[in-house]
Amino acid sequence: MPVNHKTKNDLARTTREKVVNLLNARLADATDLMMAAKQAHWNVKGPQFQQLHELLDEVYALVAGY
């Protein structure tokens, strides 16, 4: 997807396009991780329920910060 926005950035257009694509991919990865942690958080079962529930809540909160 071409980047057509005016910028004061001195990076070449092709470099900006690559950076945008990489950043979008990492954003998607972080969102997937965040949602997987929240899903696991709500569905954890077993003898270590409390510890895992809290750990997954921490993972979710940390990833959501990014």
GROMACS elastic network, one bead per residue, 0.5 to 0.9 nm:
[ bonds ]
;  ai    aj funct       b0    kb
    1    17     6  0.74230   500
    1    21     6  0.81195   500
    2    13     6  0.85756   500
    2    14     6  0.85152   500
    2    17     6  0.63241   500
    3     6     6  0.88055   500
    3    13     6  0.72611   500
    3    14     6  0.85703   500
    3    16     6  0.73178   500
    3    17     6  0.58123   500
    3    20     6  0.81040   500
    4    13     6  0.85962   500
    6     9     6  0.87290   500
    7    10     6  0.79958   500
    8    11     6  0.89338   500
    9    12     6  0.84501   500
    9    16     6  0.88588   500
   10    13     6  0.88319   500
   11    14     6  0.82045   500
   11    15     6  0.61858   500
   11    16     6  0.62150   500
   12    15     6  0.51919   500
   12    16     6  0.62615   500
   12    17     6  0.86765   500
   13    16     6  0.50651   500
   13    17     6  0.61682   500
   13    18     6  0.86978   500
   14    17     6  0.50668   500
   14    18     6  0.63137   500
   14    19     6  0.86933   500
   15    18     6  0.51191   500
   15    19     6  0.61903   500
   15    20     6  0.86048   500
   16    19     6  0.50243   500
   16    20     6  0.60534   500
   16    21     6  0.85689   500
   17    20     6  0.51306   500
   17    21     6  0.62333   500
   17    22     6  0.86570   500
   18    21     6  0.51608   500
   18    22     6  0.61772   500
   18    23     6  0.85941   500
   19    22     6  0.50762   500
   19    23     6  0.60206   500
   19    24     6  0.84558   500
   20    23     6  0.51690   500
   20    24     6  0.60495   500
   20    25     6  0.85652   500
   21    24     6  0.51603   500
   21    25     6  0.62001   500
   21    26     6  0.87327   500
   22    25     6  0.51183   500
   22    26     6  0.62777   500
   22    27     6  0.86204   500
   23    26     6  0.51034   500
   23    27     6  0.60896   500
   23    28     6  0.86056   500
   24    27     6  0.50171   500
   24    28     6  0.62313   500
   24    29     6  0.86519   500
   25    28     6  0.51200   500
   25    29     6  0.62462   500
   25    30     6  0.87076   500
   26    30     6  0.60969   500
   26    31     6  0.84930   500
   27    30     6  0.51202   500
   27    31     6  0.61144   500
   27    32     6  0.85697   500
   27    66     6  0.86478   500
   28    31     6  0.50732   500
   28    32     6  0.61262   500
   28    33     6  0.86210   500
   29    32     6  0.51029   500
   29    33     6  0.62010   500
   29    34     6  0.85807   500
   30    33     6  0.50610   500
   30    34     6  0.60393   500
   30    35     6  0.85916   500
   30    63     6  0.65453   500
   30    64     6  0.80536   500
   30    66     6  0.77936   500
   31    34     6  0.50373   500
   31    35     6  0.61463   500
   31    36     6  0.84986   500
   31    63     6  0.79053   500
   31    64     6  0.78293   500
   32    35     6  0.52582   500
   32    36     6  0.60444   500
   32    37     6  0.85573   500
   33    36     6  0.50946   500
   33    37     6  0.60871   500
   33    38     6  0.85967   500
   33    59     6  0.87918   500
   33    60     6  0.79334   500
   33    63     6  0.74451   500
   34    37     6  0.52397   500
   34    38     6  0.63021   500
   34    39     6  0.86847   500
   34    59     6  0.74578   500
   34    60     6  0.51211   500
   34    61     6  0.80312   500
   34    62     6  0.85737   500
   34    63     6  0.57126   500
   34    64     6  0.63276   500
   35    38     6  0.50695   500
   35    39     6  0.60568   500
   35    40     6  0.85393   500
   35    60     6  0.75472   500
   36    39     6  0.50523   500
   36    40     6  0.60890   500
   36    41     6  0.83807   500
   36    60     6  0.84808   500
   37    40     6  0.51476   500
   37    41     6  0.59108   500
   37    42     6  0.87378   500
   37    56     6  0.55694   500
   37    57     6  0.72707   500
   37    58     6  0.89834   500
   37    59     6  0.65396   500
   37    60     6  0.55386   500
   38    42     6  0.64020   500
   38    43     6  0.87100   500
   38    56     6  0.68668   500
   38    57     6  0.68442   500
   38    59     6  0.84641   500
   38    60     6  0.59804   500
   39    42     6  0.54174   500
   39    43     6  0.63247   500
   39    44     6  0.86592   500
   40    44     6  0.56992   500
   40    52     6  0.89897   500
   40    53     6  0.81088   500
   40    56     6  0.70454   500
   41    44     6  0.57742   500
   41    52     6  0.74268   500
   41    53     6  0.51599   500
   41    54     6  0.77661   500
   41    55     6  0.82142   500
   41    56     6  0.52300   500
   41    57     6  0.61901   500
   41    60     6  0.85296   500
   42    45     6  0.89968   500
   42    53     6  0.74629   500
   42    56     6  0.89932   500
   43    53     6  0.86539   500
   44    48     6  0.87854   500
   44    49     6  0.61124   500
   44    50     6  0.88102   500
   44    52     6  0.70351   500
   44    53     6  0.65197   500
   45    48     6  0.75555   500
   45    49     6  0.53454   500
   45    50     6  0.88976   500
   45    52     6  0.86877   500
   45    53     6  0.87694   500
   46    49     6  0.52874   500
   46    50     6  0.89475   500
   47    50     6  0.81354   500
   48    51     6  0.55337   500
   48    52     6  0.60919   500
   48    53     6  0.83546   500
   49    52     6  0.53252   500
   49    53     6  0.57948   500
   49    54     6  0.85154   500
   50    53     6  0.50676   500
   50    54     6  0.61826   500
   50    55     6  0.85535   500
   51    54     6  0.53093   500
   51    55     6  0.61182   500
   51    56     6  0.86388   500
   52    56     6  0.59766   500
   52    57     6  0.83543   500
   53    56     6  0.53854   500
   53    57     6  0.61948   500
   53    58     6  0.87690   500
   54    57     6  0.50090   500
   54    58     6  0.62717   500
   54    59     6  0.87510   500
   55    58     6  0.50959   500
   55    59     6  0.63066   500
   55    60     6  0.86838   500
   56    60     6  0.61274   500
   56    61     6  0.85693   500
   57    60     6  0.51084   500
   57    61     6  0.62028   500
   57    62     6  0.86614   500
   58    61     6  0.50821   500
   58    62     6  0.60996   500
   58    63     6  0.85758   500
   59    62     6  0.52042   500
   59    63     6  0.61449   500
   59    64     6  0.84070   500
   60    63     6  0.53358   500
   60    64     6  0.59214   500
   60    65     6  0.86169   500
   61    64     6  0.50826   500
   61    65     6  0.63302   500
   62    65     6  0.53053   500
   62    66     6  0.71831   500
   63    66     6  0.54499   500
